[in-house]
Amino acid sequence: MKIVMLMLAFAGLSMAQLPEAPAARVTTIDRKFVVVESALAVSLALDAYTTIERSGDCYETDSMLGQHPSTAKVTVFMASQMVGMSAISYLLKKKLGGRMHGAAWLAPSIYAAAGHGEAGIRNVARGCFR
């Protein structure tokens, strides 16, 4: 019985001396974030370029830009979307970091990248690109 009590006492002392483990640190801007935001940038650039360099009877279907937007208007519109979507994704990733729904930060950028990629490809496929 004395041996068991002695073993428990030493176990309690040894556990009391262990330092606390450092908290897991989640990096907000990592490789996955850069890849997703790069895909968004490429799709925005494709859509902007094919919109600016349209030819023939083609016109823009986005009501915010109008049918024949200027280069400056398209550039500001696409740049503001890049900044906005990246900021939303960053804040969601920072807030939801390592939790169960931690991949929700991907949704805004992937949704925007898919939409602008499709628009750029549609512009090329319809022959609206010089």
C-alpha positions in Angstrom: 0.0 0.0 0.0 2.9 2.4 0.8 4.4 1.7 -2.6 1.2 2.5 -4.4 0.8 5.8 -2.4 4.5 6.7 -3.1 4.0 6.0 -6.9 0.9 8.2 -7.0 2.7 11.0 -5.2 5.6 10.9 -7.6 3.2 10.8 -10.6 1.5 13.9 -9.2 4.7 15.7 -8.7 6.0 14.9 -12.2 2.8 16.0 -13.8 2.8 19.3 -11.9 6.3 20.0 -13.2 5.3 19.7 -16.9 5.1 23.0 -18.8 1.9 23.9 -20.6 1.9 23.1 -24.3 1.9 26.3 -26.4 -1.4 27.1 -28.1 -1.7 25.9 -31.7 -1.2 28.9 -34.0 -3.2 29.1 -37.2 -1.5 30.9 -40.0 -4.0 33.0 -41.9 -2.0 33.7 -45.1 -0.7 30.3 -46.1 -0.1 28.4 -49.3 -3.8 27.5 -49.8 -4.9 31.1 -49.3 -2.4 32.4 -51.8 -3.4 29.7 -54.4 -7.1 30.5 -54.0 -6.6 34.3 -54.2 -4.3 33.8 -57.2 -7.0 31.9 -59.0 -9.4 34.7 -58.3 -6.9 37.3 -59.7 -6.4 35.3 -62.9 -10.1 34.9 -63.5 -10.7 38.6 -62.8 -7.9 39.5 -65.2 -9.3 37.2 -67.9 -12.7 38.7 -67.6 -11.4 42.3 -67.5 -9.2 41.8 -70.5 -11.8 40.2 -72.6 -14.3 42.9 -71.6 -12.0 45.7 -72.4 -10.8 44.2 -75.7 -14.3 43.3 -77.0 -15.0 43.5 -80.7 -17.9 43.6 -83.1 -21.4 43.7 -81.8 -20.5 42.4 -78.3 -21.5 44.3 -75.2 -21.2 43.9 -71.5 -24.1 42.2 -69.7 -23.2 43.3 -66.2 -25.7 46.1 -65.4 -23.2 47.7 -63.0 -20.7 48.3 -65.8 -23.1 49.2 -68.6 -23.1 47.9 -72.1 -19.8 49.6 -73.2 -17.7 50.4 -70.1 -14.4 52.3 -70.3 -11.1 50.7 -69.4 -10.9 52.7 -66.2 -14.4 51.6 -65.1 -13.6 47.9 -65.7 -10.3 48.2 -64.0 -11.7 49.8 -60.9 -14.6 47.4 -60.8 -12.4 44.3 -61.0 -9.8 45.6 -58.6 -12.5 46.5 -56.0 -13.9 42.9 -56.4 -10.4 41.5 -55.8 -9.8 43.5 -52.7 -13.3 42.9 -51.4 -13.3 39.1 -51.9 -9.8 38.8 -50.6 -10.7 40.8 -47.4 -13.8 38.7 -46.8 -11.9 35.4 -47.3 -9.1 36.7 -45.0 -11.5 37.7 -42.2 -13.4 34.4 -42.5 -10.2 32.4 -42.3 -8.9 34.4 -39.4 -12.2 34.1 -37.5 -13.0 30.4 -38.4 -9.3 29.3 -38.4 -9.1 25.7 -37.1 -12.7 25.0 -36.3 -15.1 22.5 -37.9 -16.3 25.0 -40.6 -12.9 26.3 -41.2 -13.1 25.9 -45.0 -16.0 28.4 -45.3 -13.4 31.1 -46.1 -13.0 29.5 -49.5 -16.5 30.2 -50.6 -16.4 33.9 -51.5 -13.2 33.7 -53.6 -14.1 30.4 -55.3 -17.6 31.7 -56.2 -16.2 34.9 -57.6 -13.4 33.1 -59.5 -15.8 30.7 -61.0 -18.2 33.4 -62.2 -15.5 35.6 -63.7 -13.7 32.7 -65.2 -16.9 31.6 -66.9 -17.5 35.2 -68.1 -14.1 35.5 -69.6 -14.3 32.1 -71.3 -17.8 33.0 -72.6 -16.4 36.2 -74.1 -13.7 34.3 -75.9 -16.1 31.5 -77.1 -18.6 34.0 -78.5 -15.9 35.7 -80.6 -16.1 38.9 -78.6 -12.4 39.1 -78.1 -10.0 40.7 -80.6 
